[in-house]
Amino acid sequence: MLDQAFLTINHWMTGSLGPALVGSFLWGMVSVLFSPCHLASIPLIIAYVGGQQKNP
C-alpha cells in the first residue's frame, strides 16, 4: 500500500505543472515524516525565524 502511494506521488511529479506542484509538496511532507533529522530541525527553524528582528 505504501509503495503504491509513493508511485502515485511520483507519477504526479512527472505530470503537468499543477499535479507536479501537489506531488512535490506531498513528497516533501512524506520525507519530513519519515526522517527524524528533518523532524528535529523544524522547531529550530521556527525559533530562528521567530527571533529575527523586523526592519522598519
Phi and psi in degrees as a GROMACS rama.xvg file:
@    title "Ramachandran Plot"
@    xaxis  label "Phi"
@    yaxis  label "Psi"
@TYPE xy
-67.2874  -36.0567  LEU-2
-62.1742  -40.1568  ASP-3
-65.6176  -37.618  GLN-4
-63.9335  -43.5489  ALA-5
-62.3203  -41.1355  PHE-6
-66.7515  -37.4944  LEU-7
-65.3359  -46.0243  THR-8
-63.0069  -40.953  ILE-9
-62.5042  -38.8355  ASN-10
-64.8504  -39.5296  HIS-11
-62.5912  -38.8284  TRP-12
-69.3899  -22.7107  MET-13
-96.8524  3.46997  THR-14
-89.5544  -148.763  GLY-15
-73.8621  179.284  SER-16
-62.3947  -46.6709  LEU-17
-59.6488  -56.6629  GLY-18
-63.7546  -29.2436  PRO-19
-66.4572  -39.0649  ALA-20
-65.8572  -42.8672  LEU-21
-64.8424  -43.6857  VAL-22
-63.7666  -39.9728  GLY-23
-65.0958  -41.3499  SER-24
-63.3819  -46.1073  PHE-25
-64.6939  -39.3351  LEU-26
-63.1489  -38.6991  TRP-27
-63.711  -40.7684  GLY-28
-65.8223  -40.4889  MET-29
-63.6835  -41.3426  VAL-30
-65.9978  -34.9911  SER-31
-69.7432  -40.0729  VAL-32
-66.5882  -33.1739  LEU-33
-98.8053  3.6108  PHE-34
-119.877  110.037  SER-35
-65.3816  -25.1173  PRO-36
-66.8541  -42.702  CYS-37
-69.1932  -40.2751  HIS-38
-62.7426  -37.8183  LEU-39
-72.8368  -22.4065  ALA-40
-83.8513  -14.3145  SER-41
-60.8534  -48.5932  ILE-42
-63.288  -32.9581  PRO-43
-65.9587  -42.3768  LEU-44
-66.0768  -42.9242  ILE-45
-63.5255  -41.6367  ILE-46
-66.0959  -38.3047  ALA-47
-66.334  -47.1595  TYR-48
-67.3493  -39.1887  VAL-49
-68.0168  -24.3118  GLY-50
-87.9681  -2.56297  GLY-51
-73.8084  144.576  GLN-52
-84.7353  144.519  GLN-53
-86.5554  139.148  LYS-54
-79.3629  136.481  ASN-55
